[in-house]
Amino acid sequence: MNQKLTLNDRTRRSIDLIALLAFCGFFFLAGIDTIGLVGADEPRYAQVAREMLERHDWVRPVLYGHPWLEKPPLYYWCAVFSYKATGGVTDWAARLPAGILCSLMIFFIYVWARHFRRGMQLDAALITAASAAVIGFGRSASTDMPLTVMFTAAMLCWYGWHSSQGRGWLLGFYLFCGLGTLAKGPVAVVLAALIIVALAAVRRDGRLVLRTLWPAGILLYLAIILPWFIAVQRAVPEFFRIFFLQHNLERYTTDLYRHHQPFWYFLPVTLLALVPWTVFVIAAVVDALRGWRSSVQQPGTEDLRTFLTLWLLLPVLFFSFSQSKLAGYILPSVPAGAILLADFIRRREEAEIKPPSWLALLHALLCATMLAAALIVPFKLLKLPMTRSAMIVTGALAVTAVFTLWLSLYNQGYHVLRFITLVPVVIAFSLVLRGTTPIIDLLQSARPVQAAISALGQVPTVAVYDVPRSVEYGLGFYRNQYIPNYERETPDVDHLVVAAAGSQKELEYRLSKRSVTRVGGFHWQKLDFYLVSGKPSEIRP
């Protein structure tokens, strides 16, 4: 019988690992080349990595020959390896590190949960993988996912030490804190300290913080971060001022980079980030809050729920006080919500408790809304009315989803929650890959803009005027050259300027005695292309 049980356990583990590979491959790698790099950050980070590769300089991040000190180097290093492994610099290779790191995080969550909360490991891993924010940032060329991966591993290692007192787990905590610092800076340590101190306060155990401060771990942390920080400070003396004071302290305390949002901004962002699991994550948080009293009265009985709740909520609260807010800031909270939900499901299954009918209905409605949105968004992006057939399909799919999900949860309980939710997630994501991503590529990426420029023939110099930063930096990556912006400078030579549609008269006014000829455009992003002669002229203010 023992051999049979062992065989069944091994078979189950093999099936779990195959499922994880399949879902990670689908969510994080499938179709990553269907959208070119979008926004201002993705092309900048990808370009910095390219220049690091070309210059064979692993210390100084450089953008078009000038130091770029906003972020530490972990993403750039990963992208350099990706460029080398895939045989060249491409936009999908720039996104590959996020997908691989995110997949490793999912497997780490599985292994950790199997060790400390056996029975919930597949739920914890797949709920995390199938969360909206994890899918989105797991396919991006940014520093947010590397930070989240390292921070998640660090916090799980810390709880592993807290639960087992195994020093190897504490060493892992300091290792991943160091890598998190190399991913995005001191925020990794600040958030970890905030959560640990808060847990110690809830447990009324101040010694917990002191026990965490292990000299060997601190030395490991310093050994990981100091070599690069010292090297870059020596290479670029203004690094400390730009990175620590300007891009960390001032970014938090001022609206220096014009990312101001209301205090409550991260509340809806967090709810959206946890889609489609939001309803049950809220239920899990409420359940955990009710268990805090027993955590104080009987230390250790509810520590995991308390720990995960603090991990979920405190980063959101911390960044709500920041004067600069971007959606990716709260990404490190999402795995905590997913693992908390997995623990909630396990507890309910063990107690043979079924979800309330109204809770199951809310979850079904959310999943149906997600499916409907996947069909509606392409029409909205193109500003087209929905066809009658599309409306019928959308309505039928939504009604079927509501009825099926609600009935399944009502009759069979929590043990089917993961499966019946993953089905609409897979369908919705498939619809997004097929219908939405090509449109986003046309409307948001500079890749098709560069293709339109290339169709004009040889254009050695390209500038921009009155366009979003995403166009400026996107063209810089796809052309692999610095793109002059008329707000800063105007090239003296013959060049092509990419400008907002209808800018010809304004350009002729600015560029007196220089010919300005429209030679094309890209109507999807409301851009015109103008050929500007290189004759010297006086540029009017």
RASUL-V942516 format. One record per residue. RES is the residue in three letters. PHI is phi in degrees with one decimal (999 if undefined). PSI is psi as a letter, one per 30 degrees, with the letter a starting at -180 (NA if undefined). D_LAST is the distance of its C-alpha to the last C-alpha in whole Angstrom. Layout:
# RASUL-V942516
RES_PHI_PSI_D_LAST + RES_PHI_PSI_D_LAST
This chain:
# RASUL-V942516
MET_999_e_87 + ASN_-61.9_e_85 + GLN_-65.3_e_84 + LYS_-64.1_e_83 + LEU_-64.2_e_81 + THR_-63.7_e_79 + LEU_-62.8_e_79 + ASN_-62.6_e_77 + ASP_-62.9_e_75 + ARG_-66.3_e_74 + THR_-63.2_e_73 + ARG_-61.7_e_71 + ARG_-64.6_e_69 + SER_-63.4_e_69 + ILE_-63.2_e_68 + ASP_-58.9_e_65 + LEU_-66.4_e_63 + ILE_-63.9_e_63 + ALA_-62.6_e_62 + LEU_-63.4_e_59 + LEU_-59.7_e_58 + ALA_-65.1_e_58 + PHE_-69.4_e_56 + CYS_-64.3_e_54 + GLY_-61.6_e_53 + PHE_-71.6_e_52 + PHE_-71.8_e_50 + PHE_-107.6_f_48 + LEU_-121.7_f_48 + ALA_-63.9_k_49 + GLY_67.6_g_46 + ILE_-70.2_f_43 + ASP_-97.2_g_42 + THR_-76.5_f_41 + ILE_-119.1_k_38 + GLY_-69.4_l_35 + LEU_-59.2_k_34 + VAL_-121.0_l_32 + GLY_72.6_a_29 + ALA_-90.4_f_27 + ASP_-75.2_e_30 + GLU_-54.7_e_33 + PRO_-65.9_e_31 + ARG_-66.8_e_29 + TYR_-61.8_e_33 + ALA_-64.1_e_34 + GLN_-72.1_e_32 + VAL_-59.5_e_33 + ALA_-62.7_e_37 + ARG_-61.6_e_36 + GLU_-69.7_e_34 + MET_-64.0_e_37 + LEU_-66.1_e_40 + GLU_-68.4_e_38 + ARG_-90.0_f_38 + HIS_55.2_h_41 + ASP_-118.5_j_40 + TRP_-91.3_g_42 + VAL_-103.8_e_40 + ARG_-95.8_j_36 + PRO_-69.7_k_34 + VAL_-133.2_k_31 + LEU_-122.8_j_29 + TYR_53.0_h_27 + GLY_86.5_f_29 + HIS_-113.5_k_27 + PRO_-54.9_k_30 + TRP_-119.8_j_30 + LEU_-110.2_g_32 + GLU_-68.4_e_32 + LYS_-131.9_l_35 + PRO_-68.4_a_38 + PRO_-95.9_f_40 + LEU_-57.8_e_42 + TYR_-62.4_e_41 + TYR_-60.9_e_39 + TRP_-61.4_e_43 + CYS_-62.7_e_44 + ALA_-66.7_e_41 + VAL_-59.9_e_42 + PHE_-60.7_e_46 + SER_-64.6_e_45 + TYR_-59.4_e_43 + LYS_-66.5_e_46 + ALA_-69.4_e_49 + THR_-95.7_f_47 + GLY_85.1_g_46 + GLY_163.4_l_43 + VAL_-89.7_j_39 + THR_-135.6_l_39 + ASP_-67.9_e_38 + TRP_-70.0_e_41 + ALA_-67.5_e_42 + ALA_-67.1_f_39 + ARG_-89.6_f_41 + LEU_-58.3_e_44 + PRO_-56.0_e_45 + ALA_-62.5_e_44 + GLY_-64.5_e_47 + ILE_-68.9_e_49 + LEU_-61.7_e_49 + CYS_-64.1_e_49 + SER_-62.6_e_52 + LEU_-62.8_e_54 + MET_-63.2_e_53 + ILE_-62.5_e_55 + PHE_-67.0_e_58 + PHE_-63.5_e_58 + ILE_-60.6_e_58 + TYR_-60.7_e_61 + VAL_-63.4_e_63 + TRP_-61.7_e_62 + ALA_-65.4_e_63 + ARG_-64.1_e_66 + HIS_-80.5_e_67 + PHE_-105.3_f_67 + ARG_-140.5_i_67 + ARG_-54.8_k_69 + GLY_110.7_f_69 + MET_-109.2_g_65 + GLN_-62.5_e_64 + LEU_-71.3_e_63 + ASP_-59.8_e_61 + ALA_-59.4_e_59 + ALA_-70.6_e_58 + LEU_-75.7_e_57 + ILE_-64.0_e_56 + THR_-62.9_e_53 + ALA_-63.1_e_52 + ALA_-97.5_g_52 + SER_-88.3_k_50 + ALA_-56.1_e_47 + ALA_-67.4_e_44 + VAL_-66.3_e_46 + ILE_-62.9_e_46 + GLY_-63.9_e_43 + PHE_-77.6_f_42 + GLY_-72.5_f_45 + ARG_-122.9_g_43 + SER_-122.1_l_39 + ALA_-92.1_i_38 + SER_-148.8_l_37 + THR_-91.6_f_39 + ASP_-67.4_e_40 + MET_-70.9_e_43 + PRO_-54.7_e_44 + LEU_-62.1_e_44 + THR_-62.3_e_46 + VAL_-61.6_e_49 + MET_-67.9_e_49 + PHE_-67.3_e_49 + THR_-61.8_e_52 + ALA_-61.9_e_54 + ALA_-62.4_e_54 + MET_-69.1_e_55 + LEU_-67.6_e_57 + CYS_-64.1_e_59 + TRP_-62.0_e_59 + TYR_-66.5_e_61 + GLY_-59.1_e_63 + TRP_-67.7_e_64 + HIS_-59.4_e_64 + SER_-82.0_e_67 + SER_-109.8_f_69 + GLN_63.4_g_68 + GLY_-77.6_k_67 + ARG_-65.1_f_66 + GLY_-60.9_e_64 + TRP_-65.6_e_62 + LEU_-66.7_e_61 + LEU_-62.6_e_60 + GLY_-62.1_e_58 + PHE_-58.0_e_56 + TYR_-69.7_e_55 + LEU_-59.8_e_54 + PHE_-75.3_f_52 + CYS_-63.1_e_50 + GLY_-63.0_e_49 + LEU_-66.3_e_48 + GLY_-64.0_e_46 + THR_-65.6_e_44 + LEU_-72.1_f_43 + ALA_-82.4_e_42 + LYS_-148.3_g_40 + GLY_107.6_a_41 + PRO_-67.5_f_43 + VAL_-59.4_e_42 + ALA_-61.1_e_46 + VAL_-74.3_e_48 + VAL_-61.1_e_46 + LEU_-66.4_e_47 + ALA_-61.7_e_51 + ALA_-63.0_e_51 + LEU_-60.4_e_51 + ILE_-69.4_e_53 + ILE_-65.9_e_56 + VAL_-63.2_e_56 + ALA_-64.3_e_56 + LEU_-64.3_e_59 + ALA_-61.4_e_60 + ALA_-67.3_e_60 + VAL_-63.4_e_61 + ARG_-83.1_f_64 + ARG_56.1_h_65 + ASP_-134.0_i_65 + GLY_-64.2_f_63 + ARG_-68.8_f_65 + LEU_-59.8_e_63 + VAL_-67.4_e_60 + LEU_-64.9_e_62 + ARG_-67.3_f_63 + THR_-68.7_e_60 + LEU_-76.5_i_59 + TRP_-89.6_k_61 + PRO_-53.4_e_60 + ALA_-63.0_e_61 + GLY_-67.9_e_58 + ILE_-62.4_e_56 + LEU_-63.2_e_56 + LEU_-63.4_e_56 + TYR_-57.9_e_53 + LEU_-65.2_e_51 + ALA_-64.8_f_53 + ILE_-80.3_e_50 + ILE_-91.3_e_47 + LEU_-65.8_e_47 + PRO_-54.1_e_47 + TRP_-72.3_e_44 + PHE_-61.9_e_42 + ILE_-68.9_e_44 + ALA_-63.4_e_43 + VAL_-72.4_e_39 + GLN_-65.8_e_39 + ARG_-69.3_e_40 + ALA_-76.7_e_38 + VAL_-131.7_j_35 + PRO_-58.0_f_35 + GLU_-85.2_g_33 + PHE_-57.3_e_34 + PHE_-57.6_e_36 + ARG_-65.0_e_33 + ILE_-70.2_e_31 + PHE_-77.4_e_34 + PHE_-75.7_e_36 + LEU_-80.8_e_34 + GLN_-84.2_e_31 + HIS_-91.6_g_32 + ASN_-120.8_d_35 + LEU_-67.4_e_35 + GLU_-68.4_e_32 + ARG_-62.3_e_32 + TYR_-80.2_e_35 + THR_-94.1_f_34 + THR_-134.6_l_31 + ASP_-96.9_h_28 + LEU_-59.4_e_26 + TYR_-105.6_g_25 + ARG_57.6_h_25 + HIS_-117.6_h_29 + HIS_-73.4_k_30 + GLN_-140.9_l_33 + PRO_-64.5_l_36 + PHE_-56.6_e_39 + TRP_-82.6_g_41 + TYR_-53.3_e_39 + PHE_-76.7_f_41 + LEU_-65.5_e_44 + PRO_-66.0_e_43 + VAL_-62.0_e_42 + THR_-65.9_e_45 + LEU_-62.3_e_47 + LEU_-70.4_e_45 + ALA_-62.9_f_45 + LEU_-90.9_f_49 + VAL_-56.6_k_49 + PRO_-95.7_g_52 + TRP_-94.7_g_54 + THR_-54.1_e_52 + VAL_-59.4_e_55 + PHE_-77.2_f_58 + VAL_-64.7_e_56 + ILE_-60.3_e_55 + ALA_-62.1_e_59 + ALA_-66.8_e_60 + VAL_-64.7_e_58 + VAL_-59.5_e_60 + ASP_-62.9_e_63 + ALA_-67.6_e_62 + LEU_-62.0_e_61 + ARG_-68.1_f_64 + GLY_-88.9_f_66 + TRP_-62.1_e_64 + ARG_-61.4_e_67 + SER_-69.3_f_69 + SER_-65.8_e_67 + VAL_-79.3_e_68 + GLN_-72.0_e_71 + GLN_-128.3_i_72 + PRO_-50.8_k_69 + GLY_101.1_f_69 + THR_-72.4_e_70 + GLU_-127.5_g_66 + ASP_-62.0_e_64 + LEU_-64.8_e_62 + ARG_-62.2_e_61 + THR_-63.7_e_60 + PHE_-59.9_e_58 + LEU_-67.1_e_57 + THR_-65.7_e_56 + LEU_-63.5_e_54 + TRP_-63.1_e_52 + LEU_-72.0_e_51 + LEU_-89.1_e_50 + LEU_-66.6_e_49 + PRO_-59.3_e_46 + VAL_-63.0_e_45 + LEU_-66.0_e_45 + PHE_-59.3_e_44 + PHE_-78.2_f_40 + SER_-66.7_f_40 + PHE_-83.6_f_40 + SER_-70.1_k_37 + GLN_-80.2_f_33 + SER_-119.6_k_32 + LYS_-129.1_k_34 + LEU_-131.7_k_34 + ALA_-57.7_e_37 + GLY_-68.1_f_38 + TYR_-60.5_e_39 + ILE_-94.9_g_42 + LEU_-55.5_e_44 + PRO_-60.6_f_46 + SER_-79.1_f_48 + VAL_-62.0_e_49 + PRO_-57.7_e_52 + ALA_-62.9_e_53 + GLY_-63.2_e_53 + ALA_-66.4_e_55 + ILE_-68.2_e_58 + LEU_-60.2_e_58 + LEU_-64.5_e_59 + ALA_-60.0_e_61 + ASP_-65.5_e_63 + PHE_-61.5_e_63 + ILE_-62.8_e_65 + ARG_-60.1_e_67 + ARG_-63.0_e_69 + ARG_-68.1_e_69 + GLU_-64.5_e_71 + GLU_-64.2_e_73 + ALA_-87.1_f_74 + GLU_55.3_h_74 + ILE_-103.1_k_72 + LYS_-95.0_l_70 + PRO_-67.1_k_67 + PRO_-57.0_k_67 + SER_-58.2_e_67 + TRP_-68.1_e_63 + LEU_-69.3_e_62 + ALA_-62.2_e_63 + LEU_-67.2_e_61 + LEU_-60.8_e_58 + HIS_-63.4_e_58 + ALA_-62.8_e_59 + LEU_-64.4_e_56 + LEU_-63.7_e_53 + CYS_-63.6_e_54 + ALA_-65.3_e_55 + THR_-63.1_e_51 + MET_-61.0_e_50 + LEU_-64.4_e_51 + ALA_-62.5_e_50 + ALA_-61.4_e_47 + ALA_-61.5_f_47 + LEU_-87.5_e_48 + ILE_-82.8_e_45 + VAL_-54.0_e_42 + PRO_-56.4_e_42 + PHE_-65.2_e_42 + LYS_-66.3_e_39 + LEU_-62.1_e_37 + LEU_-86.4_f_37 + LYS_56.8_h_37 + LEU_-115.5_k_41 + PRO_-71.2_k_44 + MET_-70.1_k_47 + THR_-71.8_l_49 + ARG_-61.7_e_53 + SER_-64.3_e_54 + ALA_-65.2_e_52 + MET_-66.5_e_52 + ILE_-66.0_e_56 + VAL_-62.1_e_56 + THR_-61.9_e_53 + GLY_-63.4_e_56 + ALA_-64.8_e_59 + LEU_-64.7_e_57 + ALA_-66.2_e_56 + VAL_-64.1_e_60 + THR_-61.8_e_61 + ALA_-63.4_e_60 + VAL_-61.0_e_60 + PHE_-65.2_e_64 + THR_-65.9_e_64 + LEU_-66.9_e_63 + TRP_-64.1_e_64 + LEU_-64.6_e_68 + SER_-65.2_e_68 + LEU_-66.9_e_67 + TYR_-65.4_e_69 + ASN_-87.5_e_72 + GLN_-110.9_f_71 + GLY_83.7_a_69 + TYR_-69.5_f_67 + HIS_-69.2_f_68 + VAL_-102.9_f_66 + LEU_-57.7_e_63 + ARG_-60.6_e_61 + PHE_-64.5_e_63 + ILE_-71.0_f_62 + THR_-88.1_e_58 + LEU_-64.4_e_58 + VAL_-60.4_e_59 + PRO_-65.3_f_56 + VAL_-63.2_e_53 + VAL_-63.6_e_54 + ILE_-63.3_e_54 + ALA_-62.4_e_51 + PHE_-67.4_e_49 + SER_-62.9_e_51 + LEU_-63.4_e_49 + VAL_-64.5_e_46 + LEU_-61.1_e_46 + ARG_-82.1_e_47 + GLY_-106.0_e_45 + THR_-93.1_e_42 + THR_-62.2_e_41 + PRO_-62.3_e_40 + ILE_-71.5_e_38 + ILE_-60.3_e_36 + ASP_-59.3_e_35 + LEU_-67.8_e_34 + LEU_-89.9_f_32 + GLN_-122.6_f_31 + SER_-93.7_k_31 + ALA_-83.2_f_29 + ARG_-61.8_e_32 + PRO_-67.8_f_32 + VAL_-64.8_e_29 + GLN_-64.0_e_29 + ALA_-63.1_e_33 + ALA_-66.9_e_31 + ILE_-66.2_e_28 + SER_-61.7_e_32 + ALA_-67.0_f_33 + LEU_-78.2_f_31 + GLY_109.6_a_32 + GLN_-69.7_j_31 + VAL_-128.4_j_27 + PRO_-69.0_e_27 + THR_-125.8_k_23 + VAL_-126.5_k_22 + ALA_-123.7_l_18 + VAL_-132.5_l_17 + TYR_-147.8_k_15 + ASP_56.5_h_15 + VAL_-125.5_l_19 + PRO_-61.8_l_21 + ARG_-61.5_f_22 + SER_-62.2_e_25 + VAL_-71.4_e_24 + GLU_-59.9_e_22 + TYR_-75.6_e_25 + GLY_-65.3_e_27 + LEU_-64.1_e_26 + GLY_-59.9_e_26 + PHE_-71.6_e_30 + TYR_-71.1_f_31 + ARG_-96.7_f_29 + ASN_53.8_h_30 + GLN_-156.1_l_27 + TYR_-66.0_k_24 + ILE_-108.1_j_21 + PRO_-63.3_k_17 + ASN_-112.8_k_15 + TYR_-58.1_f_12 + GLU_-68.4_f_11 + ARG_-109.9_e_12 + GLU_-162.0_l_12 + THR_-126.4_k_12 + PRO_-61.1_k_16 + ASP_-83.0_f_16 + VAL_-92.1_l_20 + ASP_-56.9_k_21 + HIS_-157.1_l_20 + LEU_-102.8_k_21 + VAL_-112.0_k_18 + VAL_-95.0_j_20 + ALA_-134.1_l_18 + ALA_-60.3_k_19 + ALA_-56.8_k_21 + GLY_81.6_g_20 + SER_-95.1_g_16 + GLN_-60.9_e_17 + LYS_-62.8_e_15 + GLU_-65.9_e_12 + LEU_-67.2_e_12 + GLU_-62.6_e_13 + TYR_-67.9_e_10 + ARG_-69.4_e_7 + LEU_-111.2_i_10 + SER_-63.6_k_11 + LYS_66.9_g_15 + ARG_-118.8_k_15 + SER_-73.6_k_18 + VAL_-127.3_j_18 + THR_-122.8_k_21 + ARG_-73.1_k_23 + VAL_-121.4_g_25 + GLY_157.0_a_27 + GLY_175.5_a_26 + PHE_-137.8_j_28 + HIS_-67.7_f_29 + TRP_-60.6_e_31 + GLN_-113.7_g_27 + LYS_54.7_h_25 + LEU_-119.9_k_23 + ASP_-114.5_l_22 + PHE_-110.6_k_22 + TYR_-124.1_k_20 + LEU_-91.6_k_21 + VAL_-112.2_k_18 + SER_-71.9_l_19 + GLY_-94.6_g_19 + LYS_-65.3_k_18 + PRO_-62.2_k_16 + SER_-156.9_l_13 + GLU_-89.5_k_9 + ILE_-90.3_k_6 + ARG_-73.2_k_4 + PRO_-68.4_NA_0
